[in-house]
């Protein structure tokens, strides 16, 4: 069974990318940019979580 935290972070990242693409197509470019940035931060947190668990 997959770990809960990395799975939730991955699903949140996909949701952020979807929302950002929708916002970009709707012309809300500044909000879309912040959403893309949020997705990047979620990817960072997921990778840090996975590295921490691999080291243990």
Buried (B, 14 or more C-beta within 10 A) or exposed (E): EEEEEBEEBBEBBEEBBEBBEEBBEEEBEEBBEBBBEBBEEBBEBBEEBBEEEEEE
